[in-house]
Amino acid sequence: MDRSLGKKILIGLLLSVFILTLNNFNVVRADGEGKLVHVIPIEKEVERGLEAFLRRTITEAVEENVDHIILEINTPGGRVDAASNIGGILQSVDIPMTAYIRSQALSAGSYIALFADYIYMSPQATIGASGIITGDGNAADEKAQSYWLEAMGSAAEAKGRDRLYAEAMADPDIDLPEYNAPVGRYLTLGPTSAIEVGYSEGTVSHRTELLVELGLSEAEVVEIEVTVAEEIARFLTNAVVVSILLSLAGLGFIVELYSPGFGVAGSIGAVSLLAFFYGHAIAGLAGYEVLVLIIVGIALIVAEFFVPGGILGAIGAISIVASLFMASTSIRQMSISILIALVVSIAAAIFLYKRIGLEKGIFKYIILNDAETPDRGYVSAVNRHELLDQEGVTVTPLRPSGTAVFNHERLDVVSEGGFISSGQSIKVVKVAGSRIVVRAVEKEEEL
């Protein structure tokens, strides 16, 4: 009996140890041991450079079989088209995803956050204020507003969130006074209110706390960084920078026209233009066809200086403008940038023309500047206006040109009408420089 009881106790102890070991094993696995987490920053403005960065990093996460993606968000918003494309990228990934709002996820940033499976916020974070506006700060048209409102609502609904609050972030006509968003004000949620409406799973101060909340405290965490090329691309595709680059390009080429050889101004213009296309190429907005088009356009404009007619220059200008629009995602914004560049270039051309004229630079090779002045030995034709209305006699027949005598002076003349025989009385009716036009005197006038 004692031996039987001892066996039972031993078996019980072994089972207890096994269960405890199993539980500990499960706890370790729950803390994410052996799992891989990628942390992807979403910072600054939402634009096509950020889209290219996220496309690369999300693709890498899929290829590396990442177990969880954390989007660390701190953005004031940005372009709607870029945000829409980013939403499509995130939606296509079958990897658990958490949005951690460190400071702000406003406008397009809130739209991106809504695609995450979980949303956590820092104590000072905000999400919302997603009204769509144009580049000049005015409200967008009704069509754009309608699209954005539906996009916000659908993004929230796809992750099981109440679309009302997402729509209130984009529509000031929705009345939510209890969240400080009466009619006329866009909804913006803080950490507490976001939890109340189901737009946040919790508030954490640091990423380490977030990993604990997600059960990934022991996971391998890889922080994804923006490459130098991507950072440059994000800078160069900014709307303000695009306007500056195009203005520098136009200004540089205009100044170069007045400079001997190819110097600093032309180099600045060329570098500015190349920087524009480099940034847009890295962001995935410009391919080789755009570069070919700009090179052809410049070549045609240069050819216009040597083959006048205007056709080559016009085609070249159209090619350059077309290449700029092909590399852009907003016709309106690119139109503004081109207009600014044109104003700067035209102003520079007028200033240089008044200060320098057309006697320097490339103009001296394509414009005739030599003047036939007396100090160079040139003598202008004598203007014989004093002969007007004088009468004379033809020495030779006028067919219609010939010779006549006026006050004993022989002059070459041309008849106003047809043939005038020799010895005929004539009268000067017109003098244009050295050209003397005569008319036969009628017999009545002779009497």
Secondary structure, 3 states (H helix, E strand, C coil): CHHHHHHHHHHHHHHHHHHHHHHHHHHHHHCCCCCEEEEEEEECCECHHHHHHHHHHHHHHHHCCCCEEEEEEEECCECHHHHHHHHHHHHCCCCCEEEEEEEEEECHHHHHHCCCCEEEECCCCEEECCCCECCCCCECCHHHHHHHHHHHHHHHHHCCCCHHHHHHHHCCCCCEHHHCECCCCCCEECHHHHHHCCCCCEECCCHHHHHHHCCCCCCEEEECCCCHHHHHHHHHCCHHHHHHHHHHHHHHHHHHHCCCCCCHHHHHHHHHHHHHHHHHHHCCCCCHHHHHHHHHHHHHHHHHHHCCCCHHHHHHHHHHHHHHHHCCCCHHHHHHHHHHHHHHHHHHHHHHHHHHCCCCCCHHHHCCCCCCCHHHCCCCCCCCHHHCCCEEEECCCECCEEEEEECCEEEEEEECCCCECCCCEEEEEEEECCEEEEEECCHHHHC
